[in-house]
Amino acid sequence: MTEVKDFFKRNFIVLVALAAALISCALVPVTDYIQYVDTDVIGILFCLMLITAGFKQNNVLAKAMYFLVEKARIYGTKKALVILSTITFFLSMFVTNDAALIALVPIMVTFFEEYPAYLIYAIVVQTVAANLGSMATPFGNPQNLLIFTDYGIAPAEFFSAVLPVAAIGLALVLLLSVLVPDKPLVVDEYDRIDIVNPRYSALYGVLFVLALLAVFGVLDVLVVFVSVCVVAVIIEPKLFYDIDYGLLLTFIFFFIFVGNIKNIPSVNAFAEKLVSGREFFAAALTSQVISNVPAAVMLGSFTDNWKIGRAHV
């Protein structure tokens, strides 16, 4: 019984998405549901997950952690929080907010473990930094990738909309960081960490660049997808076990759900009327219930106002 409860807790959003898709399928005539799925988004997201897993497998992120710990020994808690939250902000732009936090939260814990009264505050600031930083690029988080691809937004238009907000976010992160009391760091010695396979790491770097070019429409997504998968199969097939398939399935199920809803005229009209002009609040409220990714999938199909409707909350 406990195992069943744990399964539902771990996969709650996926199961909600699956239920929504199945119910919507029962309400509309049988059709080609695959046509609802944005395969470009799924393909690019899969590639970015696989490449990030390759970086982690070869200690690229751990090496960066070791470097930070070594350099931060001379600083106090205030400067350490400023530096680490800023690095988290910028790193999340490229490896997503989740990956940045997984890599850097352990360092924050190491820095502040002697000051438990400030530890939670420091991690909250770091989490804010990761989420605000990830909104600055089309590939910083899954919902940005969806919006950028689905709306066919030009890079200049996208960055002109998000960078001013990201700059304000960075200022907020720095302000929150300097509010922590300044205490001396007490950091234990770390065992030296080396990159497992520099050649593999360099290859993942090349694949990452190719994935970014696919995001911006320079390269065909299918070509990049095949290239990334072939390389991973040849050199490190175990990386496929590190993919967040639950997130991919959540995308697919909500794509099907939204596609079906749009084929019910009365429901589609009601949804568009409900969302139109209220994109920001609709995104904020919906993302609190079903998280930001499914909120973006659901609401993005009922409005053209992507600048207001970004579901970053």
BELMO-V854941 format. One record per residue. N is the residue number from 1. SS is DSSP state (h for helix, s for strand, l for the rest). PHI is phi in whole degrees, -180 to 180 (999 if undefined). OMEGA is omega in radians with two decimals (NA if undefined). Layout:
BEGIN
n=N ss=SS phi=PHI omega=OMEGA
n=N ss=SS phi=PHI omega=OMEGA
END
This chain:
BEGIN
n=1 ss=l phi=999 omega=3.12
n=2 ss=h phi=-63 omega=3.14
n=3 ss=h phi=-64 omega=3.12
n=4 ss=h phi=-65 omega=3.13
n=5 ss=h phi=-63 omega=3.12
n=6 ss=h phi=-63 omega=3.12
n=7 ss=h phi=-62 omega=-3.13
n=8 ss=h phi=-67 omega=3.12
n=9 ss=h phi=-65 omega=-3.10
n=10 ss=h phi=-69 omega=-3.01
n=11 ss=l phi=-119 omega=-3.04
n=12 ss=h phi=-59 omega=-3.09
n=13 ss=h phi=-65 omega=3.11
n=14 ss=h phi=-62 omega=-3.13
n=15 ss=h phi=-68 omega=3.06
n=16 ss=h phi=-62 omega=3.12
n=17 ss=h phi=-63 omega=3.12
n=18 ss=h phi=-63 omega=3.13
n=19 ss=h phi=-62 omega=3.12
n=20 ss=h phi=-62 omega=3.13
n=21 ss=h phi=-64 omega=-3.11
n=22 ss=h phi=-65 omega=3.14
n=23 ss=h phi=-64 omega=3.14
n=24 ss=h phi=-66 omega=3.11
n=25 ss=h phi=-65 omega=3.14
n=26 ss=h phi=-75 omega=-3.06
n=27 ss=h phi=-97 omega=-3.11
n=28 ss=l phi=-126 omega=3.11
n=29 ss=l phi=-59 omega=3.12
n=30 ss=l phi=-60 omega=-3.11
n=31 ss=l phi=-144 omega=3.11
n=32 ss=l phi=-83 omega=-3.05
n=33 ss=h phi=-65 omega=-3.11
n=34 ss=h phi=-63 omega=-3.12
n=35 ss=h phi=-66 omega=3.12
n=36 ss=h phi=-76 omega=-3.02
n=37 ss=l phi=-81 omega=3.08
n=38 ss=l phi=-80 omega=-3.06
n=39 ss=h phi=-67 omega=3.10
n=40 ss=h phi=-65 omega=3.13
n=41 ss=h phi=-63 omega=-3.13
n=42 ss=h phi=-62 omega=-3.11
n=43 ss=h phi=-65 omega=-3.13
n=44 ss=h phi=-67 omega=3.13
n=45 ss=h phi=-62 omega=3.09
n=46 ss=h phi=-61 omega=3.13
n=47 ss=h phi=-61 omega=-3.12
n=48 ss=h phi=-64 omega=3.09
n=49 ss=h phi=-64 omega=-3.10
n=50 ss=h phi=-66 omega=-3.13
n=51 ss=h phi=-67 omega=3.11
n=52 ss=h phi=-62 omega=3.08
n=53 ss=h phi=-61 omega=3.09
n=54 ss=h phi=-65 omega=3.08
n=55 ss=h phi=-61 omega=-3.13
n=56 ss=h phi=-66 omega=-3.11
n=57 ss=h phi=-61 omega=-3.10
n=58 ss=l phi=-100 omega=3.03
n=59 ss=l phi=66 omega=3.14
n=60 ss=h phi=-64 omega=3.13
n=61 ss=h phi=-70 omega=3.11
n=62 ss=h phi=-64 omega=3.09
n=63 ss=h phi=-62 omega=3.09
n=64 ss=h phi=-63 omega=3.09
n=65 ss=h phi=-61 omega=-3.14
n=66 ss=h phi=-60 omega=3.13
n=67 ss=h phi=-60 omega=-3.13
n=68 ss=h phi=-64 omega=-3.14
n=69 ss=h phi=-61 omega=-3.13
n=70 ss=h phi=-63 omega=-3.10
n=71 ss=h phi=-75 omega=-3.03
n=72 ss=h phi=-84 omega=-3.10
n=73 ss=l phi=-60 omega=-3.06
n=74 ss=l phi=-82 omega=-3.07
n=75 ss=l phi=-102 omega=3.00
n=76 ss=s phi=-91 omega=-3.07
n=77 ss=h phi=-64 omega=-3.11
n=78 ss=h phi=-63 omega=3.14
n=79 ss=h phi=-66 omega=3.13
n=80 ss=h phi=-63 omega=3.14
n=81 ss=h phi=-67 omega=3.10
n=82 ss=h phi=-60 omega=-3.09
n=83 ss=h phi=-66 omega=-3.04
n=84 ss=h phi=-71 omega=3.11
n=85 ss=h phi=-68 omega=3.10
n=86 ss=h phi=-67 omega=3.10
n=87 ss=h phi=-63 omega=3.10
n=88 ss=h phi=-60 omega=3.13
n=89 ss=h phi=-57 omega=-3.07
n=90 ss=h phi=-78 omega=3.13
n=91 ss=h phi=-64 omega=-3.11
n=92 ss=h phi=-66 omega=3.09
n=93 ss=h phi=-65 omega=-2.99
n=94 ss=h phi=-114 omega=-3.08
n=95 ss=h phi=-115 omega=-3.11
n=96 ss=l phi=74 omega=-3.09
n=97 ss=h phi=-64 omega=-3.12
n=98 ss=h phi=-63 omega=-3.12
n=99 ss=h phi=-64 omega=3.13
n=100 ss=h phi=-63 omega=-3.14
n=101 ss=h phi=-69 omega=3.12
n=102 ss=h phi=-60 omega=-3.10
n=103 ss=h phi=-77 omega=-2.92
n=104 ss=h phi=-108 omega=3.10
n=105 ss=h phi=-60 omega=3.10
n=106 ss=h phi=-57 omega=3.09
n=107 ss=h phi=-67 omega=3.12
n=108 ss=h phi=-61 omega=3.10
n=109 ss=h phi=-62 omega=3.12
n=110 ss=h phi=-62 omega=-3.11
n=111 ss=h phi=-66 omega=-2.95
n=112 ss=h phi=-108 omega=-3.08
n=113 ss=l phi=-66 omega=3.07
n=114 ss=l phi=-81 omega=-3.13
n=115 ss=l phi=-130 omega=-3.08
n=116 ss=h phi=-58 omega=3.13
n=117 ss=h phi=-66 omega=-3.12
n=118 ss=h phi=-105 omega=-3.01
n=119 ss=h phi=-63 omega=-3.12
n=120 ss=h phi=-61 omega=3.11
n=121 ss=h phi=-59 omega=-3.12
n=122 ss=h phi=-63 omega=-3.14
n=123 ss=h phi=-69 omega=3.09
n=124 ss=h phi=-63 omega=3.10
n=125 ss=h phi=-60 omega=3.13
n=126 ss=h phi=-65 omega=3.11
n=127 ss=h phi=-65 omega=3.07
n=128 ss=h phi=-60 omega=3.14
n=129 ss=h phi=-61 omega=-3.12
n=130 ss=h phi=-64 omega=-3.10
n=131 ss=h phi=-72 omega=3.12
n=132 ss=h phi=-73 omega=3.11
n=133 ss=h phi=-69 omega=-3.08
n=134 ss=h phi=-66 omega=-3.12
n=135 ss=l phi=-78 omega=-3.01
n=136 ss=l phi=-84 omega=-3.12
n=137 ss=l phi=-132 omega=3.13
n=138 ss=l phi=-65 omega=-3.07
n=139 ss=l phi=-110 omega=-3.12
n=140 ss=l phi=-73 omega=3.05
n=141 ss=l phi=-153 omega=-3.05
n=142 ss=h phi=-60 omega=-3.10
n=143 ss=h phi=-69 omega=3.04
n=144 ss=h phi=-64 omega=3.12
n=145 ss=h phi=-60 omega=3.12
n=146 ss=h phi=-62 omega=-3.09
n=147 ss=h phi=-64 omega=-3.12
n=148 ss=h phi=-62 omega=-3.11
n=149 ss=h phi=-76 omega=-3.03
n=150 ss=h phi=-67 omega=-3.12
n=151 ss=l phi=-87 omega=-3.12
n=152 ss=l phi=62 omega=-3.03
n=153 ss=l phi=-79 omega=3.05
n=154 ss=l phi=-71 omega=-3.13
n=155 ss=h phi=-52 omega=-3.12
n=156 ss=h phi=-62 omega=3.14
n=157 ss=h phi=-67 omega=3.14
n=158 ss=h phi=-63 omega=-3.08
n=159 ss=h phi=-67 omega=3.11
n=160 ss=h phi=-66 omega=3.14
n=161 ss=h phi=-85 omega=-2.99
n=162 ss=h phi=-96 omega=-3.05
n=163 ss=h phi=-64 omega=3.08
n=164 ss=h phi=-61 omega=3.11
n=165 ss=h phi=-67 omega=3.12
n=166 ss=h phi=-64 omega=3.12
n=167 ss=h phi=-63 omega=3.07
n=168 ss=h phi=-63 omega=3.11
n=169 ss=h phi=-62 omega=3.12
n=170 ss=h phi=-64 omega=3.10
n=171 ss=h phi=-61 omega=3.11
n=172 ss=h phi=-63 omega=3.13
n=173 ss=h phi=-61 omega=3.14
n=174 ss=h phi=-65 omega=3.11
n=175 ss=h phi=-63 omega=3.12
n=176 ss=h phi=-65 omega=-3.09
n=177 ss=h phi=-69 omega=-3.07
n=178 ss=h phi=-77 omega=3.14
n=179 ss=l phi=-80 omega=-3.13
n=180 ss=l phi=-74 omega=3.10
n=181 ss=l phi=-61 omega=-3.10
n=182 ss=l phi=-90 omega=3.13
n=183 ss=l phi=-127 omega=3.10
n=184 ss=s phi=-68 omega=3.11
n=185 ss=l phi=-79 omega=3.03
n=186 ss=l phi=-122 omega=-3.02
n=187 ss=l phi=-118 omega=3.10
n=188 ss=l phi=-69 omega=3.09
n=189 ss=l phi=-67 omega=3.07
n=190 ss=l phi=-98 omega=2.97
n=191 ss=l phi=-67 omega=-3.11
n=192 ss=l phi=-61 omega=-3.13
n=193 ss=l phi=-115 omega=3.10
n=194 ss=l phi=-119 omega=3.06
n=195 ss=l phi=-67 omega=-3.04
n=196 ss=l phi=-63 omega=-3.11
n=197 ss=l phi=-139 omega=-3.10
n=198 ss=h phi=-57 omega=-3.13
n=199 ss=h phi=-67 omega=3.08
n=200 ss=h phi=-62 omega=-3.12
n=201 ss=h phi=-63 omega=3.10
n=202 ss=h phi=-65 omega=3.13
n=203 ss=h phi=-65 omega=3.09
n=204 ss=h phi=-65 omega=3.07
n=205 ss=h phi=-64 omega=3.09
n=206 ss=h phi=-64 omega=3.13
n=207 ss=h phi=-64 omega=3.11
n=208 ss=h phi=-63 omega=3.09
n=209 ss=h phi=-62 omega=3.11
n=210 ss=h phi=-62 omega=3.13
n=211 ss=h phi=-63 omega=3.10
n=212 ss=h phi=-65 omega=3.09
n=213 ss=h phi=-63 omega=3.07
n=214 ss=h phi=-68 omega=3.10
n=215 ss=h phi=-59 omega=-3.10
n=216 ss=l phi=-87 omega=3.04
n=217 ss=l phi=80 omega=3.14
n=218 ss=l phi=-76 omega=3.12
n=219 ss=l phi=-115 omega=3.10
n=220 ss=l phi=-72 omega=-3.08
n=221 ss=h phi=-61 omega=-3.11
n=222 ss=h phi=-62 omega=3.13
n=223 ss=h phi=-62 omega=3.14
n=224 ss=h phi=-67 omega=3.13
n=225 ss=h phi=-58 omega=-3.14
n=226 ss=h phi=-64 omega=-3.12
n=227 ss=h phi=-61 omega=-3.13
n=228 ss=h phi=-63 omega=-3.12
n=229 ss=h phi=-65 omega=-3.14
n=230 ss=h phi=-63 omega=3.13
n=231 ss=h phi=-61 omega=-3.13
n=232 ss=h phi=-64 omega=3.12
n=233 ss=h phi=-63 omega=-3.08
n=234 ss=h phi=-74 omega=-2.98
n=235 ss=h phi=-100 omega=-3.11
n=236 ss=l phi=-149 omega=-3.09
n=237 ss=h phi=-62 omega=-3.14
n=238 ss=h phi=-67 omega=3.11
n=239 ss=h phi=-62 omega=-3.12
n=240 ss=h phi=-65 omega=3.09
n=241 ss=h phi=-77 omega=-3.09
n=242 ss=h phi=-94 omega=-3.13
n=243 ss=l phi=-74 omega=3.07
n=244 ss=l phi=-84 omega=-3.11
n=245 ss=h phi=-67 omega=3.09
n=246 ss=h phi=-62 omega=3.12
n=247 ss=h phi=-66 omega=3.12
n=248 ss=h phi=-63 omega=3.11
n=249 ss=h phi=-66 omega=3.09
n=250 ss=h phi=-60 omega=3.07
n=251 ss=h phi=-57 omega=-3.06
n=252 ss=h phi=-61 omega=-3.11
n=253 ss=h phi=-64 omega=3.14
n=254 ss=h phi=-74 omega=3.02
n=255 ss=h phi=-60 omega=3.13
n=256 ss=h phi=-65 omega=3.13
n=257 ss=h phi=-59 omega=-3.11
n=258 ss=h phi=-65 omega=3.11
n=259 ss=h phi=-60 omega=3.10
n=260 ss=h phi=-67 omega=-3.14
n=261 ss=h phi=-60 omega=-3.14
n=262 ss=l phi=-68 omega=3.08
n=263 ss=l phi=-92 omega=3.02
n=264 ss=l phi=-109 omega=-2.97
n=265 ss=h phi=-51 omega=-3.07
n=266 ss=h phi=-66 omega=3.14
n=267 ss=h phi=-68 omega=3.13
n=268 ss=h phi=-62 omega=3.13
n=269 ss=h phi=-64 omega=3.13
n=270 ss=h phi=-64 omega=-3.12
n=271 ss=h phi=-65 omega=3.13
n=272 ss=h phi=-64 omega=3.12
n=273 ss=h phi=-66 omega=-3.11
n=274 ss=h phi=-69 omega=-3.06
n=275 ss=h phi=-85 omega=-3.05
n=276 ss=l phi=-57 omega=3.14
n=277 ss=l phi=84 omega=-3.13
n=278 ss=l phi=-128 omega=-3.01
n=279 ss=h phi=-58 omega=-3.07
n=280 ss=h phi=-63 omega=-3.10
n=281 ss=h phi=-69 omega=3.09
n=282 ss=h phi=-63 omega=3.13
n=283 ss=h phi=-67 omega=-3.12
n=284 ss=h phi=-63 omega=-3.10
n=285 ss=h phi=-71 omega=-3.10
n=286 ss=h phi=-65 omega=-3.10
n=287 ss=h phi=-69 omega=3.07
n=288 ss=h phi=-73 omega=-3.08
n=289 ss=h phi=-94 omega=-3.04
n=290 ss=h phi=-120 omega=3.13
n=291 ss=h phi=76 omega=-2.97
n=292 ss=h phi=-71 omega=-3.08
n=293 ss=h phi=-65 omega=3.11
n=294 ss=h phi=-63 omega=3.08
n=295 ss=h phi=-62 omega=3.12
n=296 ss=h phi=-65 omega=3.13
n=297 ss=h phi=-63 omega=-3.08
n=298 ss=h phi=-69 omega=-2.99
n=299 ss=h phi=-79 omega=-3.09
n=300 ss=h phi=-62 omega=-3.12
n=301 ss=l phi=-82 omega=-3.07
n=302 ss=l phi=-116 omega=3.09
n=303 ss=l phi=-154 omega=3.04
n=304 ss=l phi=-100 omega=-3.06
n=305 ss=l phi=-89 omega=-3.06
n=306 ss=h phi=-69 omega=-3.10
n=307 ss=h phi=-66 omega=3.13
n=308 ss=h phi=-93 omega=-2.99
n=309 ss=h phi=-90 omega=-3.13
n=310 ss=l phi=-63 omega=-3.06
n=311 ss=l phi=-94 omega=-3.11
n=312 ss=l phi=-92 omega=-3.03
n=313 ss=l phi=-68 omega=NA
END
